[in-house]
Amino acid sequence: MSTTKNPPVTKNMDVTVEIIGIGHSGEGVGRINGYTLFIKGALPGEKVRAKVIKVKKNYGYGKLLDIVEKSESRTEAPCDIYNQCGGCQLQHMEYSAQLEWKRQRVINNLERIGKLVVVGEDVNLEGHLDADQSDREKLNENKGKQLNTNLPLSNGITALPTLGMDNPWNYRNKAQVPIGEHEGGLVGGFYAQGSHRIIDMDICLIQHDLNNDVIREVKNIAQQLEILAYDEVSHKGLLRHVVVKIAFHTNELMVVLVTNGERLPKQEQFITKIRDKFSQVVSICQNINTKKTNVIFGDQTRTLWGKEVIYDYIGDVKFAISARSFYQVNPVQTKILYEKALEYAGLTGEETVIDAYCGIGTISLFLAQKAKKVYGVEIVKEAIEDAKINAELNGMSNVEFEVGKAEEVIPKWKDQGIEADVIVVDPPRKGCDETLLQTIIAMKPKRVVYVSCDSATLARDLRILEDGGFKTEQVQPVDMFPHTVHVECVGYLVYQGID
Ligand SMILES: C[S@@+](CC[C@H](N)C(=O)[O-])C[C@H]1O[C@@H](n2cnc3c(N)ncnc32)[C@H](O)[C@@H]1O
């Protein structure tokens, strides 16, 4: 007979609780008689007073009222709109503590989800149980991959300290802000949490300064030229989004005006005013999106002035970035991440490499500098078109790209006799497809380099690869998104199976 326990709290109750972890959205995680309470703004190690605002069967939410005992890691969030925006979740935590927390989260997932042994010093930031609990619950939803926990454990993985930024601000190279109208004026910034009300924003501290300046000026110009902001309820008005991209290495800027219609009134004046203000702007584009949708871009893009693309470099590799092409948003940390991937790939110039989930081929081209041959596979056709353009741009003839699912294309390559010395994977959050993992196991490359944006699925997939004869040597967390809960990792595996 099952017994259902009632939550120990009720709505509006005033509670005092110790915070033992950080949840998925950066909330503090507290426990009351085993019941989990998520409290936004609270930090691990703190004792806080909170008002219960939502009660669910297994967990609830509280509103922070008072900090009774303060964490040493607490700091003043420097952003004026931090509490309204939601784009950053950890500004109230010292940066060094953010880096430690990110590493600990990775370690916990490797140990608890992957059943892997992590050796070396433990950073011991108090309690992460609940955060990791929710990682595990998320994985359970992703059925189909059963871990065999009876198999031998790894002899020990080194989880290195998170590679952070010297200056963890102004790191984003792309800004995209929705435009709306408020009290007769044009506003642009971000959606208030849980709604589509646009809050005007002057400055975003994680954006490159020039992106902030351009966005502010484009709003002013649109207002002066009486361009109407788009209203998503009535589906009327013109200007939907302003997107600005800056190439950190060349300082080239692209401005994209996303409009609900083809005609841009006073187009020439618009262009002249932008150019007069910013000499770095080399490309002004219009993207037409007339659909009733939350998706930012429509299918049609035209260049209003200047070039179709801007150029940037990651290390020595040059990339062409168009209005719609994907490009990593933190180029400084991308270089660090890719250098680690390159180090783990251990290339001497003789190796054949497969880059699975290759996107626009950034990793493939980075590795192609040191490999004999690189094969890249990616599901999005446009990304592969960009990858081919970028290979040509760099005069690289030792790379081949194919559109398709990694789990279908790589087994085909295997059947065609392609043998990889190194396989690199950089899957989306849900991790690698099971068929792909089994193909990697069957192909027995000397090394696997696993780039991951979700350490929970990374841990699950490492377990499968370990069971198939690979040994995970190292996992390197890299902070691509300071002040947010996200953490990127690179895992290094070597084949140890017996043939
Ligand atoms: C995390 S991104 C990696 C992108 C790329 N490595 C980079 O650094 O720019 C994951 C990529 O996997 C692609 N993708 C998703 N499912 C896929 C599949 N089954 N097969 C191949 N590519 C896939 C996505 O379109 C996306 O470009």
The ligand as a MOL file (V3000), in Angstrom:
LIG
                    3D

  0  0  0     0  0            999 V3000
M  V30 BEGIN CTAB
M  V30 COUNTS 27 29 0 0 0
M  V30 BEGIN ATOM
M  V30 1 C 26.4210 21.8980 -29.7190 0
M  V30 2 S 26.1990 22.1600 -31.4070 0 CHG=1
M  V30 3 C 27.8250 21.9310 -31.9880 0
M  V30 4 C 28.1880 22.8230 -33.1150 0
M  V30 5 C 29.6380 22.8770 -33.5410 0
M  V30 6 N 30.4480 21.7870 -33.0920 0
M  V30 7 C 30.2410 24.1820 -33.1460 0
M  V30 8 O 31.0670 24.2260 -32.2420 0
M  V30 9 O 29.8750 25.1700 -33.7450 0 CHG=-1
M  V30 10 C 25.3610 20.6930 -31.8620 0
M  V30 11 C 25.0870 20.5700 -33.3540 0
M  V30 12 O 24.5300 19.2830 -33.6100 0
M  V30 13 C 23.5850 19.3830 -34.6530 0
M  V30 14 N 22.7640 18.1420 -34.5740 0
M  V30 15 C 21.7130 17.8680 -33.7800 0
M  V30 16 N 21.3180 16.5830 -33.9240 0
M  V30 17 C 22.1620 16.0300 -34.8380 0
M  V30 18 C 22.2850 14.7200 -35.3940 0
M  V30 19 N 21.4570 13.7240 -35.0300 0
M  V30 20 N 23.2610 14.5040 -36.2830 0
M  V30 21 C 24.1130 15.4970 -36.6610 0
M  V30 22 N 24.0400 16.7550 -36.1750 0
M  V30 23 C 23.0820 17.0250 -35.2680 0
M  V30 24 C 22.9060 20.6890 -34.3780 0
M  V30 25 O 22.3000 21.2010 -35.5310 0
M  V30 26 C 24.0930 21.5660 -33.9050 0
M  V30 27 O 24.6870 22.2430 -34.9870 0
M  V30 END ATOM
M  V30 BEGIN BOND
M  V30 1 1 1 2
M  V30 2 1 2 3
M  V30 3 1 2 10
M  V30 4 1 3 4
M  V30 5 1 4 5
M  V30 6 1 5 6
M  V30 7 1 5 7
M  V30 8 2 7 8
M  V30 9 1 7 9
M  V30 10 1 10 11
M  V30 11 1 11 12
M  V30 12 1 11 26
M  V30 13 1 12 13
M  V30 14 1 13 14
M  V30 15 1 13 24
M  V30 16 1 14 15
M  V30 17 1 14 23
M  V30 18 2 15 16
M  V30 19 1 16 17
M  V30 20 1 17 18
M  V30 21 2 17 23
M  V30 22 1 18 19
M  V30 23 2 18 20
M  V30 24 1 20 21
M  V30 25 2 21 22
M  V30 26 1 22 23
M  V30 27 1 24 25
M  V30 28 1 24 26
M  V30 29 1 26 27
M  V30 END BOND
M  V30 END CTAB
M  END
